[in-house]
Amino acid sequence: MSTPTAPQINSLRESDCFRGLSEEALDRVARLCQSCSFSQGEEIVHEMDPGETLFVIVSGVVDVEISRPLDIGEGIQVGPLKPGACFGEISLVDGCFRSASVRARTDVEVIYIADSDLRSLFQADHEIGFTFMLNIAGILSRRIRDANIRLRNAVTGLYV
């Protein structure tokens, strides 16, 4: 375990996935965190790679991209993520491969936590696990709603 820094704890406190945790719980999560930086244009995770890490953006902006069917042409931009946003949460929930690639739009600093460490923490402290999973459910619900709106707009545009 590492000694948490104030910026790590602040980033967790303001993050989408750890919102609502007590200071003690944030400290426990922060002890599992590592920091890493990426340069503009650098790929952070690649779609279809094994997903074994959750990331929280401390500073900078990343682009999320999914590949087109049969890898024809450039990928489809799903959207940017800004400080406080997390990525890698889908693989944490379902244990499958990465569902998208993430690339640094600007220089980016992230904190990351191994899925296995988070799962161990959730087993030891069910309140942390429940709050985290409730937050993740909210994040994924918003993303599904957004995807539904995009799909409806695309279909409507094709058939009007």
C-alpha angles and dihedrals in degrees: 000000000000128000108257119238125219092247090052093051091045091050091051092046091054096040124111094233101046099039114135098026119134120250090254091052091047089052091052091050092045090056087065094051130105125191127229137170130213129196124234110283095018117133112237100183131005126221113254094019116123111276111224103143138063117214131201118194112234097176138354133031131277131198121226116211135179122201122247119247111281088008090274110166129333121335125266116258108232093184146282125283121212135196112311094030120117131212132187090053096119093059089046091056100042103023092229134121125295110285095207143013120250123206131182109252089185132007103299137200118198139174116218137193129198112245090230091057092049092048090051090050091049090052090051095044114028093184091062090046093048094049091047094049091046089053091047090050089054092048093049092045091054090049092050091049090050091049090049091053091049091049093047091050092048093049092045090051091052097048105036 
